[in-house]
Structures are given as structure tokens and as C-alpha cells.
């Protein structure tokens, strides 16, 4: 279970690397880079705390203890009585860079957009889900030492949530919509604050904050509309013969000679290069 707090999507590896990459990619006021570096470095210590806890739990887990845990908790019993064989086979009774199911940490979870406001929202989400996880782990143990460690991590998640929200507050009232550097005149203004209903059973606009009144960013008025088609029915051309679709799909291209001069690979290269 502690592995989820190390290498899971809500875990410390995610926030550690996320904050560090945001710092290393930071442009603009140096104080934001330094803040991210400090917090990312702190998260390394959190990984160490949890890894040590995993190692100590495995170190003292006899077969009898594991059997008892499996009997007392179906969720634990469903995973080898609480122990991943790789903790023994690959890590020598140590922690791993993986989640509670043994799935390796995934670097694609790391968000570092280069936009300080967008990154702060992602950081708030990461700390919120991490704190939820830590509170669930807290409720799953009756060990006082484990509760003390988790209570500390829960408190640090409290600070970090507030820290990222403080950055957004400091950025000011014109932070949203993100990015605020894109001119509003270039977006389709008439739908910028419209809630589209795609339900077939709606009787009308619900009385909700997001359907009426001033928008949260203060730059528009919320309204409600039933979604209707805004464009033509999509019409794709017939398949290129060199992509080898079925003959029945080649309505107007019955022979390999009846196609554009460029091959499928050449057209794909054009798409990739933006031609």
C-alpha cells in the first residue's frame, strides 16, 4: 500500500520530479524557480521516508504475519497477502519505483508546461490527490509510528496546496483564463462562456453557478445553450490505394494507378512536417 505513495500517480516521485522539472524549465522571476527547487528537493526526503517504511515493514514481515494480514483484509489478501514478489526477488526486501500493483513509475504523469499558472493548477491537483491517499493510508494502520509519519506527510501536503494557491493569488486577478497572454479577440468570443448541454432529456438551463451570472474570471457572462451542429457533416476523401484499405472502400479508386503521385509514406511525412 505504501508503494502507491512512492511510485503511484498520487505519489511522491510524481510531485518530486514535477516540481524539479518545472524549476529546471523555469523562465521569468527567479523566485518561482527557487521555490520549486526547494519543494522538489523536500519531496526527495518524503520518498526516502516512505522507502524506509516499506523496507522496515518487509524486514519484519514473517509468513505468519502476512497470512494474518491476508485473512483480516481481503484487499491485502488479493495481492499475495500484502507482498509483491518483486520486493523479495528484485529489491531484496526493499522499496521500488512502482505503485501498489507493482506497475513502474510513469514519467508521463509529470506536468511541466512552461506556463507558471497552468503548472500551479497541476501542482494543486497533485498535492490534493496525494493528501487524499495519505489520509486513506493513515486510516489503514493502527501502528503509532506509521501514523506519525503519515500525519507529517499530510501536514506537508496542506502547506504545499496552500503554497501553490498562494502563487496563483500573487499572479493576480487577470491570471485566468490560462494562458492570459493569448488575445481574447482571437478566440470565438460568443462561445467562450457558454455551457453546452448535450443531454437529450434537458428541459432547460439548470440554476447553477456555471450557467448564469458573471464568469469566474470576470471577463464574461455565463449562459446555457442546447448543443446543436455548427458545421457540415465530415466528408473524408476515399482511401489512398497505397494504404491498402479494403477494395469496397475504394469507391473512386479501383486501381493502384488512380491515386495522387505521392505515396502514403510521403503524405505521412508531409503531415508530420506540417506541409
Buried (B, 14 or more C-beta within 10 A) or exposed (E): BBBBBBBBBBBBBBBBBBBBBBBEEBEEEEEBBEBBBEBBEBBBEBBEBBBEBBBEBBEEBEEEEBEBBBEEBEEBBEBEBBBBEEBEEEBEBBBBBBBBEBEEBBEEBBBBBEBBBBBBBBBBBBBBBBBEBBBBBBEBBEEEEBBEBBEEBBEBBEEBBEBBBEBBEEBEEEBBBBEBEEEEEEEEEEEEBBBEBEEEEEEEBEEEEEBBEEBEBEBBEBBBEEEEEEEEEEEEEEBBBBEEEEEEEBEEBEEEEEBEEEBBEEBEEEEEEEE
